[in-house]
Amino acid sequence: MKPSIIAKLEMLQERYKEVQENLRDPDIIIDRKRFYTLSCEYAQLADITRYFQVWQQVKKNLSIAQIMLNDPEMREIAQEEITESKNKIIDLEQHLKILMLPRDPLDERNCYLEIRAGTGGNEAAIFAGNMFRMYSRYAESKRWKIEIISLNEGEYGGFKEIIIKVMGYNAYGNLKFESGGHRVQRVPATETQGRIHTSTCTVAVMPEIPKDELREIHQDDLRIDTFRSSGAGGQHVNTTDSAVRITHLPTNIVVECQDERSQHKNKAKALSVLGSRIRAAEIAKQQQKDSLTRRNLLGSGDRSDRHRTYNFPQGRVTEHRINLTLYRLDEIMAGKIDILIESMIQEYQADQLASLCENVS
């Protein structure tokens, strides 16, 4: 491990002690926001400090074993200790480097997940419905909650568009790599000659931004329209203009919400989604400017992105960004997408580690 990285770890170890003392300060304890921030930092530093202390001890053991090699009676034991210590050091250094990577503070938040049918007409809408079911089951396996913000059903099932809020710890951190273009290759139910069709849908994942962190949106920049909700709902749907459409004029971002019966509640939800979309656009713009970004694994949600292909005849899923192919389509469509998500996170961390090593002097 480079001396500069060791020096940084020593600084983090000192910071850990400092934060530990601060958390005992009565003035900080009563300041909820500061206490929460320090607690999160403490949790991260605790892992780093623990691994670093083990690394230091193993390094000492290695030094002692190397001295023992000079003793003929201890040479065999010393050689075993040296081999074991070197293997431990490699593992510990890899863990430490990953722990040192900067964490995205947005990862632990709830998120908005938008699925839109792309090319392929009715089959694309059906595929968007399949994607919604896949993410719903994944969220259920994580014990997260889902709230539908808006939906526009397809003529033969599925959705032309559906927006949901996923609520649970690290929801955004787990789902953010799902943003982008998803392609399906299969024989549609409406196909009479058995030909394989290719259809697409796009997924966009945005972190929920708390009200106190949202950039101020001026009322003059908004056009707010109301209309009658579509879908199930009986007489209420037919007689009440409870659905809300908000257009942010400077960016031309449009958000609709019709899930609630109250126009006021629909407006509040739509504004929350709008704020998150504006922030997501700002983040994407910044990522493009970031010279350290090697590959944009997060995706833009643009239809030109073809990040993943679901091939039904072959039972195959291909994640094009990391050249990963799995023949476990049924499992993945049933919501078991951890293997894809974990592979994406590992690849992202590998890119970050490469940047870290290059930029540490």
Buried (B, 14 or more C-beta within 10 A) or exposed (E): EEEEBBEBBEEBBEBBEEBBEBBEEEEBEEEEEBBEBBEBBBEBBEBBBEBBEBBBEBBEBBEEBBEBBEEEEBEEEBBEBBEBBEEBBEEBBEBBBBBBEEEEEBBBBBBBBBBBBBBBBBBBBBBBBBBBBBBBBBBEEBEBEBEEBBBBBBEBEBBBBBBBBBBBEBBBBBBBBBBBBBBBBBBBEEEEEEEEBBBBBBBBBBBBBEEEEBEEBEEEEBEEEBEBBEEEBEEEBEEBEBBBBBBBEEEEBBBBBBBBBEBEBBBBBBBBBBBBBBBBBEBBEEEEEEEEBEEBBBBBBEBEBBBBBBBBEEBBBBBBBBEBEBEBBEBBBBBBBEBBBEBBBEBBBEBBBEBBEEEBE
